[in-house]
Amino acid sequence: MPILTKAEQEDIIKLSSYEENVIGSIMTSNYATLKANMNALESISYLRKIAGDIETIYETFVINENRELLGSVSLKSIIMAEPDSLIEDFMRKNPISLKASDPVEFCVKVIQDYDLLIAPVVDENNILVGIITYDDVIDVAIEEAEEDFQKMSGTSVEVSKHGNVGFLTNIKEATISTLYKKRVFWLVILVFGNIFSGAGIAYFEDTISAYIALVFFLPLLVDSGGNAGSQSATLMVRALATGDVKLKDWAGMLGKELVVASLLGFTMALAVSFIGIYRGGYDIALIVSLTMVLVVIVGSIIGMSLPFLLSKFKLDPASASAPLITSIADAIGVVIFFSIATAILDLPTP
């Protein structure tokens, strides 16, 4: 700080006053502005003088004496205008703007949706305080995608005062300690979650003893439910992140997912029924087919609903990680499989 100019020091202090994950913390304050009463010739002359010292001149924002945002003009429009034309006559009024207090993810959506190279950043009083350029947004998008990917894989650990590491940026350079901390939390949690699967198997021990052929199909069926759930969760997390789907859309998406999951389940059931006939006869084939339909439907509904549930409670939907969904689907799949087997094979209920 001591070797910087006073203006640079003030700029850093202003930007660092914003919270870490809001637009104000990543915006640029090195930009040009024009006044509405300037003409095209004056504007070109002014921009020529400052072009070497600012972030960009391709899009310039128009403000009044109170620095309130009035509009924007492109360099092309200034060059093509008559020299004595006033900026206010050809500027674009009420341009799309971002609030400095908005989350950084919001700027990605806005700039992507409106195909912007630059977006102005204003405060609560519509005072221009900075700009966001597309290269800033690319950095944010890459970081968000990396965070979501790590959360979905169950390897994300937030930075905390207790010394936990944040998101991995370079796995090649990461230490053994860092990699261990990133992975151990979810794995330990899921160990206890898988106890429910084991408890389900133990509960239906008599059914398994009577028809040992059922064991052959257990991994195939429960994994299918987990795979279907992971697919649904991945699609829904992406849709929520891009804004294609809102919380209010849950009911509609539930109906659509139910139809799709049913079609997938019946298709997979048909494929596995031939194996059932070969391994254990028609009764086993029926059990396996019915189970496949149900586990795929249940897994898909869980995978689709968990991101909505987490978003409802203001949590990151990416935390509906694939390992978590798989563990839940496994436990439910075990119960569904052996319950159907017990009923169809007319065995005594445990």
Buried (B, 14 or more C-beta within 10 A) or exposed (E): EEEEEEEEEEBEEBBEEBEEEBBBBBBBBBBBBBBBEBBBBBBBEBBEEEEEEBBBBEBBBBBEEEBEBBBBBBBEBBEEBEEEBBBBEBBBEEBEBBBBEBBBBBBBBBBBEEEBEBBBBBBEEBBBBBBBBBEBBEEBBEBBBBBBBBBBBBBBBEEEEEEEBBBBEEEEEBEEEBBEBBBEBBEEBBEEBBEBBEEBBEBBEBBBEBBEBBEBBBEBBBBBBBBBBBBBBBBBBBBBBEBEBEEEBBEEBEEEBBEBBBEBBBEBBEEBBEBBBEBBEEBBBBBBBBBBBBBBBBBBBBBBBBBBBBBEEEEBBBBBBBBBBBBBBBBBBBBBBBBBBBEEBEBEEE
